[in-house]
Amino acid sequence: MGRKGKKRIPVLDLEDTYTLCPTEVIVLDAGQSFQAAYQWNTGSVQPSIEIVQPGDYAVTVFAPCQD
């Protein structure tokens, strides 16, 4: 039994907390260099979202298995 290759695991490098001032927009981008699907806790399925209100934001990145 041999390994066919290394699996790429999505890596996100985000700060724990951002300060959002009035009229500011923060873009959270979970985009990967490989094909993936995204599900944010806001309901968005885009790789990135624009934040205009304080809150907790989370994303799940789904990547297909590759042989």
C-alpha positions in Angstrom: 0.0 0.0 0.0 1.6 3.2 -1.1 0.6 6.8 -0.9 -0.5 8.4 -4.1 0.4 11.9 -3.0 0.1 14.5 -0.4 -3.3 16.1 0.2 -3.5 19.8 0.2 -5.5 21.1 3.2 -7.0 24.5 3.1 -5.1 27.0 5.3 -6.6 30.2 6.4 -4.5 32.9 8.0 -6.9 35.2 9.7 -6.5 37.3 12.8 -8.8 36.4 15.8 -10.2 39.9 16.0 -10.5 42.9 13.7 -11.7 46.4 14.6 -14.4 47.6 12.3 -15.0 51.4 12.3 -18.2 53.0 11.0 -18.2 53.2 7.2 -15.4 50.6 6.9 -15.7 47.4 5.0 -13.5 44.4 5.7 -13.2 41.6 3.1 -12.7 38.1 4.5 -11.2 35.9 1.7 -11.0 32.2 2.1 -10.2 31.6 -1.5 -7.8 28.7 -2.3 -5.5 28.0 -5.2 -7.4 24.8 -6.0 -11.0 24.0 -6.7 -13.1 24.3 -3.6 -16.6 25.1 -2.4 -17.4 27.6 0.4 -20.1 27.9 3.0 -20.1 30.9 5.3 -22.3 31.2 8.4 -23.9 34.2 6.7 -25.3 31.8 4.0 -22.8 33.0 1.3 -21.2 30.4 -0.9 -18.6 32.8 -2.4 -14.9 32.5 -1.6 -14.9 36.0 0.1 -17.5 38.1 1.9 -17.6 41.8 2.7 -18.1 42.6 6.4 -20.0 45.8 7.3 -21.3 44.9 10.7 -19.6 43.5 13.8 -20.2 39.8 14.5 -18.7 36.4 14.4 -18.0 35.0 10.9 -17.0 31.4 10.0 -16.4 29.6 6.8 -16.2 25.9 5.9 -14.1 25.1 2.9 -14.9 21.9 1.0 -12.3 20.4 -1.4 -12.9 17.4 -3.5 -10.8 14.3 -3.0 -8.2 13.8 -5.6 -6.5 10.6 -6.7 
